[in-house]
């Protein structure tokens, strides 16, 4: 019991009276909670509309689209195929709704439909766009506006509201005869859907305790009581009891104690503000008291998130030279799958830019009718027009971030089509295209992201100044130097060594667009450090970058403090596999380009690296990577702390529980996960480590571990922490369940929830981990 509390009513006196059992669950309960039951647009969506689904390869099919009562699910089916189960998607998975023919599919195949009848749904993750055309402008408007409202409401939901929505959806699926009542058999089915393998005896006992009417059916309040019991969080109840004492009500002073232990601002004023924000009971709120439900709301809100909420907005100094930042970069951006036979798409650029990417790649080749195309040369990948790519970049470049976008051109075109490329960029991008150095900018230093806001930069080859040939062009490199500069061709050894027509020549029109990112062959570290050229950018394959790190790590760090370098994956990886970007960041490389279309731990690390600073695509490198006196090597054998490295940290993560983990095998009702949690540290070689909990049998709903994992981190400024949940399998590889990655400096201490993400980076709400984090400096 904590001393010094004033007297206050016990929890029972503050609770609202129960309505008792019985009563039917009214339809539209979910929409009612969202405040949209009377909305005209949502009403039209509930009634359903006949929309034409425009297919990616041409042609269209009429489908009946209808919003379900849960306010989240949209089902669609053919008009005449009644025997086939309808397909569906969740509004929560929609990234954006685009009006008109703005998607690649509608631009190519939507000409038969009026512009104002068309709209596209762009999904999070790897799901393809859904291109639709309504029968009339009014129908299209209802769906575009209605989806926008639903997306806004879902985004504003608290974790508790998301949990309620999720449970509501499961109940609907489990209620097989749709009578709004649940038999014991249906309840057992629901438990399996929830990833719970509950003992029949205990499940029956719980069922009977909630069946107040005694009719062997749960309905209305009975069903809500059953769900409330399932959703109990014993670990939070214990934590609450530790601070509130016997009366189970938390005073502002006791909440202040909790905040102090969390390492947060712990003034009485702050404690009262938290109670006013999160407490659900008005009577308790008026007396500056918090009950268990309010405490749970607080811990499940962004205030209880493991990510420092100050880092969800731009909080770093954006006025330093570009070379002082890690810059989110994509390789072969145009690909949607692998680099041998995959398809190229302008939508891949849209997805990358929306994911915070600030450097995209365009492989430009000679196309028919004088129009350059973008694709992976000498492969079966499809081709897209350069002009269409530039239009897509224009439309999406600054939707998620105002900071500059770099177009990394790999140019295989002849002089005529290079001039065409330059014309397209100037005409389409207009004033956003940077064509002149910034006025007053020091030529010995790169400008800052702040100075280049909403500008698009071209990275490519540039003609030497004051150089003129009779035709106005020059060959910058002989064939051997060209192959050295474009290591992709040299290391892949996939393409023939036949000379490309005019490939080593640059047109004056295209050269004029290269200002701060001039692509040059790497001159060697000794030469580059003696004569630094801030506007020069060299590219390295992952193999060459590793070799440089191993042989001359400190020198590479000094090089990267002054000018940009780009690293890209080996071309021999036919499946577009990625490399570990952490080792390149350790050496200060800024443009660490990855295949955004290939999910895996590498992309998890990339998302984690660029999670802070408002996900703007630019993250300031720690001082140890841009101060000239830095002397530490990023190479494994030579990693010793130097004068500018931070104090070593000893982070401890107690993995307490998980909640509502997704069911991996939905087709197999009896399949329940056996989860365990692995915590990984990715940083300088001496810091890399991983530890894991034991697995819990047959419980993906609320497994409890309470296991503490300890690490020692010498360079916390560069470290990433990855929390991974997997399904244990004794006979084969463990299956991935979910993960979350963040920089160690962005991780908050105390009791925290971690909101898990899927393999492709989309939310697995309401799936969470609950942990207790502590870190001390040595």
C-alpha positions in Angstrom: 0.0 0.0 0.0 1.4 3.4 -1.0 1.3 5.9 1.8 -0.2 9.4 1.7 -3.3 8.7 -0.3 -6.5 10.6 0.4 -9.6 8.6 1.1 -11.7 7.8 -2.0 -14.5 5.5 -3.0 -13.8 1.9 -3.9 -14.0 0.7 -7.4 -17.4 -0.9 -6.9 -18.9 2.5 -6.0 -17.7 4.1 -9.3 -18.9 1.4 -11.7 -22.0 2.0 -13.7 -24.8 -0.5 -13.0 -25.0 -3.5 -15.3 -27.9 -3.8 -17.7 -28.1 -7.5 -16.9 -28.3 -10.4 -19.4 -30.3 -10.8 -22.5 -31.2 -8.5 -25.4 -30.2 -9.0 -29.0 -27.1 -7.6 -30.6 -28.4 -4.8 -32.9 -27.0 -4.7 -36.4 -24.7 -1.8 -37.3 -23.2 -1.7 -33.7 -19.7 -1.2 -35.2 -20.8 1.6 -37.4 -22.7 3.2 -34.5 -19.5 3.3 -32.5 -17.9 5.0 -35.5 -20.7 7.6 -35.7 -21.5 6.7 -39.3 -24.9 5.0 -39.1 -26.7 7.9 -40.7 -24.0 8.9 -43.2 -25.4 9.0 -46.7 -22.2 7.7 -48.3 -21.9 4.8 -45.9 -25.6 4.0 -46.3 -25.1 3.6 -50.1 -22.1 1.3 -49.5 -24.2 -0.8 -47.2 -26.8 -1.2 -49.8 -24.2 -2.2 -52.4 -23.2 -1.0 -55.8 -22.5 -2.6 -59.1 -18.9 -1.6 -60.0 -16.8 -2.6 -63.0 -13.5 -4.2 -61.9 -10.9 -3.3 -64.5 -8.3 -6.1 -64.8 -4.6 -5.5 -65.0 -4.3 -7.2 -68.4 -7.3 -5.5 -69.9 -11.0 -6.2 -69.9 -13.5 -5.6 -67.0 -16.0 -7.5 -65.0 -19.1 -6.3 -63.2 -19.1 -7.1 -59.5 -21.5 -6.3 -56.7 -19.6 -4.5 -54.0 -21.1 -4.1 -50.5 -19.9 -2.8 -47.2 -20.5 -5.2 -44.3 -22.1 -4.2 -41.0 -18.7 -4.3 -39.2 -17.8 -1.1 -41.1 -14.5 -2.6 -42.1 -15.1 -5.4 -44.6 -16.1 -4.9 -48.2 -17.4 -8.1 -50.0 -17.7 -8.4 -53.8 -19.1 -11.1 -56.0 -20.2 -11.6 -59.6 -23.8 -10.9 -60.5 -24.7 -14.5 -61.6 -22.2 -16.8 -59.9 -24.2 -17.4 -56.8 -22.5 -20.7 -55.9 -19.1 -19.1 -55.5 -18.2 -17.5 -52.1 -17.8 -13.8 -52.3 -14.3 -12.3 -52.0 -13.5 -9.5 -49.5 -10.9 -6.9 -48.4 -10.5 -4.8 -45.3 -10.8 -1.1 -45.4 -8.0 -1.0 -42.8 -5.6 -2.3 -45.5 -6.3 0.6 -47.9 -3.4 3.0 -48.2 -5.2 5.5 -50.4 -8.2 6.1 -52.6 -7.4 7.7 -55.9 -10.1 9.4 -58.0 -10.0 9.3 -61.8 -7.7 7.3 -64.0 -4.6 7.9 -61.9 -3.4 4.3 -61.6 -1.4 2.5 -64.2 -4.2 0.0 -64.8 -6.9 2.6 -65.4 -4.6 4.7 -67.6 -4.0 1.6 -69.8 -7.3 -0.1 -69.8 -9.9 2.3 -68.4 -10.5 4.5 -71.5 -14.0 2.9 -72.0 -15.2 4.5 -68.7 -15.7 8.3 -68.1 -12.9 9.7 -65.9 -15.2 10.8 -63.1 -16.6 7.2 -62.8 -13.2 5.8 -62.1 -11.3 5.3 -58.9 -8.5 3.1 -57.5 -7.8 1.5 -54.2 -4.1 1.3 -53.4 -3.4 -1.2 -50.6 -0.7 -1.4 -48.0 1.9 -4.1 -48.4 2.2 -6.1 -51.6 -1.5 -6.4 -52.6 -2.2 -5.1 -56.1 -4.4 -2.1 -56.7 -8.1 -2.5 -57.2 -9.2 -0.5 -60.2 -12.9 0.3 -60.3 -15.4 2.1 -62.4 -18.9 3.0 -61.2 -22.1 3.2 -63.4 -22.4 6.8 -62.6 -20.5 9.8 -61.1 -22.7 9.8 -58.0 -22.0 6.2 -57.2 -18.2 6.8 -57.6 -18.4 9.8 -55.3 -20.3 7.9 -52.6 -17.6 5.1 -52.6 -14.7 7.5 -52.7 -16.0 9.7 -49.9 -17.4 6.8 -47.8 -14.1 4.9 -47.9 -12.3 8.1 -47.0 -14.5 8.5 -43.9 -14.1 4.9 -42.8 -10.3 5.0 -43.2 -10.2 8.2 -41.1 -12.3 6.6 -38.4 -10.2 3.5 -38.3 -7.0 5.5 -38.2 -8.3 7.4 -35.2 -9.4 4.3 -33.3 -7.7 3.5 -30.0 -6.2 0.0 -29.5 -9.1 -1.0 -27.4 -11.6 0.1 -30.1 -9.5 -1.9 -32.7 -9.7 -4.9 -30.4 -13.5 -4.5 -30.1 -13.8 -4.3 -33.8 -11.7 -7.4 -34.3 -13.7 -9.4 -31.8 -16.9 -8.3 -33.5 -15.6 -9.6 -36.8 -14.7 -13.0 -35.3 -18.1 -13.3 -33.7 -19.8 -12.6 -37.0 -17.7 -15.4 -38.7 -18.3 -17.8 -35.9 -22.1 -17.3 -35.8 -22.8 -19.8 -38.6 -26.6 -19.5 -38.7 -26.5 -15.7 -38.3 -29.0 -15.6 -35.4 -26.9 -13.4 -33.2 -26.7 -16.2 -30.7 -23.8 -18.5 -30.0 -24.1 -22.2 -29.1 -21.2 -23.9 -27.2 -20.1 -25.4 -30.5 -20.0 -22.0 -32.1 -18.1 -20.6 -29.1 -15.5 -23.4 -29.5 -15.2 -22.5 -33.2 -14.7 -18.9 -32.2 -11.9 -19.8 -29.7 -10.0 -21.6 -32.5 -10.4 -18.5 -34.7 -8.9 -16.5 -31.9 -5.9 -18.8 -31.7 -6.9 -20.3 -28.4 -6.8 -24.0 -27.6 -8.9 -23.9 -24.5 -9.6 -27.0 -22.4 -13.3 -28.2 -23.0 -14.0 -28.4 -19.3 -12.8 -24.8 -18.7 -14.5 -23.5 -21.8 -17.8 -25.2 -20.7 -17.5 -23.7 -17.2 -16.9 -20.2 -18.6 -19.8 -20.6 -21.1 -22.3 -21.7 -18.3 -21.2 -18.8 -16.0 -22.1 -16.4 -18.7 -25.3 -18.1 -19.8 -27.5 -16.2 -17.3 -30.7 -17.1 -19.3 -29.9 -20.8 -19.1 -31.0 -21.5 -22.7 -27.5 -22.8 -23.8 -27.1 -19.9 -26.0 -25.0 -16.7 -25.4 -26.5 -13.5 -26.7 -26.3 -9.8 -26.2 -24.8 -8.9 -22.8 -24.0 -12.6 -22.1 -21.8 -12.7 -25.2 -20.1 -9.4 -24.3 -19.4 -10.7 -20.8 -17.8 -13.9 -22.3 -15.6 -11.7 -24.5 -14.7 -9.4 -21.6 -13.5 -12.5 -19.6 -11.5 -13.7 -22.6 -9.9 -10.3 -23.0 -8.8 -10.0 -19.4 -5.2 -8.9 -19.0 -4.0 -10.5 -15.7 -0.6 -9.0 -16.0 -2.0 -5.5 -16.3 -4.4 -6.2 -13.4 -1.3 -7.2 -11.3 0.6 -4.1 -12.4 -2.4 -1.9 -11.6 -2.8 -3.5 -8.2 0.9 -2.9 -7.4 0.4 0.8 -7.5 -3.3 1.2 -6.5 -3.4 -0.9 -3.4 -6.4 -2.8 -2.0 -9.2 -0.5 -3.2 -8.1 -1.0 -6.8 -8.4 2.7 -7.7 -5.4 4.7 -8.8 -5.0 8.3 -7.5 -3.1 11.0 -9.4 -0.3 10.7 -6.8 0.0 6.9 -7.4 -0.1 7.4 -11.1 2.7 9.9 -10.5 4.8 7.1 -8.9 4.1 4.8 -11.9 5.2 7.6 -14.3 8.4 8.1 -12.3 9.2 4.4 -12.5 8.6 4.5 -16.2 11.2 7.2 -16.6 8.7 9.8 -17.9 7.6 13.3 -16.9 6.1 12.6 -13.5 4.5 15.9 -12.3 1.1 15.8 -10.6 -0.2 18.0 -13.4 0.9 15.4 -16.0 -0.7 12.6 -14.0 -4.0 14.5 -13.9 -3.8 15.2 -17.6 -3.4 11.5 -18.3 -6.5 10.7 -16.2 -8.6 13.3 -18.0 -7.5 11.8 -21.4 -7.8 8.1 -20.7 -10.2 7.4 -17.8 -13.6 6.1 -19.1 -15.6 6.7 -15.9 -16.8 10.3 -15.6 -17.3 10.1 -11.8 -13.7 8.8 -11.3 -12.4 11.4 -13.7 -14.0 14.3 -11.8 -12.1 13.1 -8.7 -8.7 12.7 -10.5 -8.9 8.9 -10.1 -8.1 6.1 -12.6 -9.7 2.7 -12.7 -8.3 -0.5 -14.3 -10.1 0.1 -17.7 -8.6 3.6 -17.9 -5.2 2.3 -17.0 -5.4 -0.3 -19.7 -6.6 2.4 -22.2 -3.5 4.5 -21.3 -1.0 1.6 -21.7 -2.6 0.6 -25.1 -2.5 4.2 -26.4 0.5 5.8 -28.2 1.5 7.0 -24.7 2.3 3.4 -23.8 4.0 2.5 -27.1 7.6 1.4 -27.2 8.4 4.0 -29.8 9.2 7.5 -28.5 6.3 9.5 -29.8 8.5 12.6 -30.2 10.2 10.6 -32.9 7.0 10.2 -34.9 7.5 13.7 -36.3 10.5 15.4 -37.8 12.7 16.1 -34.7 16.2 16.1 -36.1 18.3 19.0 -37.4 17.6 19.0 -41.2 20.0 21.8 -42.0 23.2 19.7 -42.3 24.7 18.6 -45.7 23.1 15.7 -47.5 26.1 13.5 -46.8 25.3 13.6 -43.0 22.1 11.7 -43.4 21.1 8.1 -44.1 18.7 8.3 -47.1 16.0 5.7 -47.7 16.9 4.2 -51.1 15.4 1.7 -53.5 17.1 -0.6 -56.1 15.3 -1.6 -59.3 12.4 0.4 -58.1 10.2 -0.4 -61.1 10.0 -4.1 -60.3 7.0 -5.7 -58.6 8.7 -9.1 -58.3 12.1 -10.6 -59.3 14.5 -9.1 -61.7 14.5 -11.9 -64.3 10.8 -12.3 -65.3 8.9 -10.0 -63.0 6.7 -7.2 -64.2 7.7 -3.5 -64.2 5.1 -1.0 -63.0 4.8 2.7 -62.3 2.8 1.6 -59.2 6.1 0.3 -57.7 7.4 3.9 -57.6 4.2 5.0 -56.0 4.5 2.3 -53.3 8.2 3.1 -52.6 7.7 6.8 -52.3 4.7 6.3 -50.0 6.9 4.0 -47.9 9.3 7.0 -47.3 11.8 6.1 -50.1 13.7 9.2 -51.2 16.1 7.8 -53.8 14.5 5.7 -56.7 16.2 4.0 -59.6 15.3 4.2 -63.2 17.0 1.8 -65.7 16.5 3.6 -69.0 16.7 1.9 -72.3 16.0 2.7 -76.0 12.3 2.3 -76.7 10.1 2.3 -79.9 8.8 5.5 -81.5 11.6 7.5 -79.9 10.3 7.0 -76.4 12.7 5.7 -73.7 11.5 2.8 -71.6 12.3 1.6 -68.0 13.0 -2.1 -67.4 15.7 -4.5 -66.3 17.7 -4.8 -69.5 18.4 -8.2 -71.2 15.7 -9.9 -69.1 12.1 -10.9 -69.5 10.8 -8.1 -67.3 8.1 -6.0 -68.8 8.7 -2.4 -70.0 7.1 0.8 -69.0 7.5 4.3 -70.6 10.0 6.6 -69.0 7.4 9.4 -69.3 4.8 7.4 -67.3 7.4 6.8 -64.5 8.1 10.5 -64.3 4.4 11.4 -64.1 3.9 8.9 -61.3 6.9 10.3 -59.4 5.5 13.8 -59.8 2.2 12.8 -58.3 3.6 10.8 -55.3 7.0 12.4 -54.6 5.9 14.6 -51.7 2.8 12.9 -50.4 4.5 11.4 -47.3 7.6 13.6 -47.0 8.6 17.1 -48.1 12.3 16.3 -48.4 14.1 15.9 -51.7 13.8 12.9 -54.0 16.8 11.7 -56.0 16.3 10.0 -59.4 19.1 7.6 -59.8 19.4 7.2 -63.6 21.1 4.1 -65.0 21.3 5.3 -68.6 21.5 2.9 -71.5 19.9 5.2 -74.1 21.4 6.9 -77.2 21.8 10.6 -77.5 18.4 11.3 -79.0 16.4 9.5 -76.4 18.6 11.0 -73.6 17.4 14.4 -74.9 13.8 13.1 -74.8 14.3 12.0 -71.2 15.5 15.5 -70.3 12.5 17.1 -72.1 10.1 14.9 -70.3 11.6 15.6 -66.9 11.6 19.4 -67.4 8.0 19.4 -68.8 6.5 17.0 -66.3 8.3 18.0 -63.1 8.5 21.7 -63.8 9.8 23.9 -61.0 10.3 20.9 -58.7 13.2 19.7 -60.9 16.5 21.2 -59.6 18.4 22.4 -62.7 20.8 25.0 -61.1 22.9 25.1 -58.0 21.2 26.9 -55.1 22.1 30.6 -54.9 24.8 31.3 -52.3 25.5 27.6 -51.7 29.1 26.8 -50.8 30.4 24.7 -53.7 32.6 22.7 -51.3 29.6 21.4 -49.4 26.4 19.7 -50.3 23.1 21.6 -49.5 20.8 20.3 -46.8 17.5 18.5 -47.0 15.8 21.7 -45.6 17.3 23.8 -48.4 16.1 21.2 -51.0 12.5 20.7 -49.7 10.1 19.6 -52.4 12.9 19.4 -55.0 13.7 16.5 -57.3 17.4 15.9 -58.0 18.9 13.9 -60.9 21.8 11.5 -60.3 23.6 10.7 -63.5 26.7 11.4 -65.6 27.7 15.0 -66.4 29.8 16.5 -69.1 32.9 18.3 -67.9 32.5 22.0 -67.7 33.6 24.1 -70.7 34.1 20.9 -72.7 32.8 21.1 -76.3 33.0 18.7 -79.2 31.8 19.3 -82.7 28.5 17.4 -82.0 28.1 18.9 -78.5 28.6 15.6 -76.8 31.6 13.8 -75.3 32.5 10.3 -74.3 33.2 10.4 -70.6 34.7 7.0 -70.2 36.4 4.4 -72.3 34.6 0.9 -72.4 36.7 -0.5 -69.5 36.0 2.5 -67.2 32.3 2.3 -68.1 32.2 -1.3 -67.0 34.1 -0.4 -63.8 31.6 2.4 -63.1 28.6 0.3 -63.7 29.6 -2.7 -61.6 26.2 -4.2 -61.9 27.0 -5.4 -65.4 30.6 -6.4 -64.5 29.7 -8.5 -61.3 26.5 -10.0 -62.7 28.3 -11.5 -65.7 24.8 -12.2 -67.0 24.9 -9.9 -69.9 27.0 -10.1 -73.1 30.0 -7.7 -73.1 28.7 -6.3 -76.4 29.1 -2.5 -76.6 25.9 -0.5 -76.1 25.1 2.1 -78.7 26.3 5.5 -77.4 26.1 4.2 -73.9 29.3 6.0 -72.9 28.0 9.3 -74.3 25.9 11.9 -72.5 23.7 14.5 -74.2 24.1 18.1 -73.1 20.4 18.3 -72.3 20.5 15.4 -69.8 23.9 16.5 -68.4 22.5 19.9 -67.6 20.0 18.4 -65.2 22.7 16.8 -63.0 23.6 19.4 -60.3 24.5 17.8 -56.9 24.6 14.1 -57.7 27.2 13.5 -60.4 27.7 9.8 -61.0 31.4 9.0 -61.3 33.7 5.9 -61.2 35.2 5.4 -57.8 38.7 7.0 -57.9 39.9 5.1 -54.8 39.9 6.2 -51.2 43.3 7.8 -51.2 42.5 10.0 -54.2 39.0 10.8 -53.0 40.2 11.9 -49.5 43.0 14.0 -50.9 40.7 15.8 -53.4 37.1 15.6 -52.0 34.3 16.3 -54.5 31.1 16.7 -52.6 28.9 16.6 -55.7 30.4 13.3 -56.9 28.5 10.1 -56.2 30.1 6.6 -56.6 28.2 3.3 -56.6 29.4 0.1 -55.1 28.0 -3.4 -55.3 27.4 -5.0 -51.9 30.5 -7.1 -52.5 32.8 -4.2 -53.2 31.4 -2.2 -50.3 32.2 -5.1 -47.9 35.7 -5.3 -49.3 36.2 -1.6 -48.7 34.8 -1.9 -45.2 37.2 -4.8 -44.4 40.3 -3.2 -45.9 39.8 0.5 -45.2 36.8 1.0 -43.0 37.9 4.2 -41.2 38.9 5.8 -44.5 35.5 4.9 -46.0 33.7 6.5 -43.0 35.7 9.7 -43.6 34.9 9.6 -47.3 31.2 9.2 -46.5 31.3 12.2 -44.2 31.9 14.5 -47.2 30.1 13.0 -50.2 27.4 10.5 -51.0 27.9 6.8 -51.8 25.3 4.3 -53.1 25.4 0.6 -52.4 23.2 -1.9 -54.4 22.5 -5.7 -54.3 24.5 -8.1 -56.4 22.8 -8.7 -59.8 23.5 -12.4 -59.6 20.6 -12.8 -57.1 17.9 -13.7 -59.6 15.1 -13.6 -56.9 15.9 -10.0 -56.1 17.2 -10.9 -52.6 18.6 -8.2 -50.4 21.7 -7.8 -48.3 22.1 -6.7 -44.7 22.0 -2.9 -44.8 23.3 -2.5 -41.3 27.0 -3.2 -42.2 26.8 -0.4 -44.9 25.2 2.1 -42.4 28.0 1.3 -40.0 30.4 2.7 -42.6 28.3 5.8 -43.1 27.0 4.9 -46.6 23.9 7.1 -47.2 22.2 5.5 -50.2 21.9 1.9 -49.1 19.6 0.7 -51.9 17.4 -2.4 -51.3 14.8 -4.2 -53.4 11.6 -2.8 -51.8 9.5 -5.5 -53.5 11.3 -8.3 -51.5 10.1 -8.7 -47.9 12.4 -10.1 -45.3 14.5 -9.0 -42.3 16.6 -6.7 -44.5 13.5 -4.6 -45.3 12.4 -4.8 -41.6 15.8 -3.2 -40.7 15.3 -0.6 -43.4 11.8 0.3 -42.1 13.2 0.4 -38.5 16.1 2.7 -39.5 13.7 5.2 -41.1 10.9 4.8 -38.6 12.0 7.9 -36.5 12.2 11.5 -37.7 8.6 11.4 -38.9 9.4 8.6 -41.4 10.5 11.4 -43.8 13.2 9.2 -45.4 16.1 11.1 -44.0 17.8 10.2 -40.7 20.7 12.1 -39.3 23.8 10.0 -38.9 25.3 9.9 -35.4 28.2 12.3 -34.8 30.6 9.4 -34.8 30.0 9.0 -38.6 30.3 12.6 -39.8 33.0 14.1 -37.5 36.3 14.3 -39.3 38.3 13.0 -36.2 36.4 9.7 -36.2 39.0 6.9 -36.2 37.0 3.7 -35.5 36.7 1.0 -38.1 33.3 -0.6 -38.9 35.0 -3.8 -39.8 34.4 -6.8 -37.5 37.9 -7.4 -36.4 38.8 -3.7 -35.7 35.7 -2.4 -33.9 37.0 -0.6 -30.8 35.2 2.3 -29.2 36.6 5.7 -29.9 36.2 9.2 -28.5 32.9 10.0 -30.2 31.1 6.8 -29.5 28.3 7.0 -26.8 28.5 5.2 -23.5 27.9 1.5 -23.7 24.4 0.4 -22.8 23.0 -2.7 -21.2 19.4 -3.0 -22.4 17.2 -5.6 -20.7 13.9 -6.6 -22.2 11.5 -8.6 -20.1 9.1 -10.2 -22.6 5.9 -10.5 -20.5 2.9 -11.4 -22.8 1.5 -11.3 -26.3 -2.0 -10.6 -27.3 -4.2 -11.7 -30.3 -1.4 -13.1 -32.5 -2.7 -13.9 -36.0 -3.7 -17.4 -37.0 -1.2 -18.6 -39.6 -3.3 -21.4 -41.1 -6.9 -20.1 -41.4 -7.9 -23.1 -43.5 -7.1 -25.5 -40.8 -9.4 -24.8 -37.8 -7.5 -26.9 -35.3 -4.1 -25.2 -36.1 -2.9 -23.0 -33.1 0.5 -21.4 -32.9 3.2 -22.3 -30.4 4.7 -18.8 -30.1 8.1 -17.6 -28.9 9.8 -14.2 -29.0 13.3 -13.5 -30.3 14.9 -10.1 -29.6 17.8 -9.2 -32.0 20.3 -6.4 -31.8 21.7 -5.2 -35.2 24.5 -2.7 -35.0 28.3 -2.7 -35.2 29.6 -6.3 -35.4 30.5 -6.4 -31.7 26.9 -5.5 -30.8 25.1 -8.0 -33.0 23.3 -10.5 -30.8 20.0 -12.3 -30.4 18.2 -14.2 -27.6 14.8 -15.8 -27.4 12.1 -17.0 -25.0 10.8 -20.5 -24.7 7.8 -21.4 -26.8 4.3 -21.6 -25.4 2.1 -24.5 -26.6 -1.1 -23.8 -28.4 -1.7 -20.3 -27.3 -1.6 -17.4 -29.8 -4.3 -15.4 -27.9 -2.6 -14.5 -24.6 0.7 -16.4 -24.1 2.7 -15.4 -21.1 6.5 -15.7 -20.8 7.9 -13.2 -18.2 11.5 -14.0 -19.4 14.2 -11.3 -19.3 16.7 -11.0 -22.2 19.9 -9.0 -21.6 22.4 -7.5 -24.0 25.4 -5.2 -24.0 25.5 -2.5 -26.7 28.7 -0.6 -27.2 27.4 1.8 -29.9 23.8 2.5 -29.1 23.5 5.3 -31.7 23.7 2.8 -34.5 21.9 -0.1 -33.0 18.5 -1.4 -34.2 16.3 -3.6 -32.0 14.1 -6.2 -33.7 11.3 -8.0 -31.8 10.2 -11.2 -33.7 7.4 -13.6 -33.0 7.7 -17.1 -34.6 5.6 -20.2 -34.4 7.8 -23.0 -33.0 8.1 -26.2 -35.1 10.3 -29.1 -33.9 10.4 -30.8 -37.3 10.8 -27.9 -39.7 11.6 -24.2 -40.0 9.7 -22.0 -37.6 7.0 -19.9 -39.2 7.1 -16.1 -39.1 4.2 -14.5 -37.1 5.1 -10.8 -36.8 7.8 -8.3 -36.0 8.7 -4.8 -35.1 12.0 -3.0 -35.5 13.1 0.4 -34.2 16.4 2.2 -33.4 17.6 1.7 -29.8 17.7 5.5 -29.2 14.0 5.6 -30.1 13.0 2.9 -27.7 11.3 4.0 -24.5 11.9 2.4 -21.1 9.3 1.0 -18.8 6.1 -1.1 -19.4 5.4 -0.8 -23.2 3.3 -2.4 -25.9 4.8 -3.3 -29.3 2.3 -3.3 -32.2 3.4 -6.1 -34.5 3.8 -5.9 -38.3 3.4 -8.5 -41.0 6.1 -9.8 -43.3 5.3 -7.0 -45.8 5.2 -4.3 -43.1 1.4 -3.9 -42.7 -0.2 -3.7 -39.3 -1.3 -6.9 -37.6 -3.7 -5.0 -35.3 -4.7 -5.9 -32.7 -1.7 -8.2 -32.2 0.8 -6.8 -29.6 3.6 -7.7 -27.3 3.8 -6.4 -23.8 7.3 -5.9 -22.5 9.3 -4.1 -19.7 12.4 -2.4 -20.9 15.3 -1.2 -18.8 18.7 0.2 -20.0 21.6 1.6 -18.1 24.8 3.2 -19.2 28.1 1.6 -18.1 
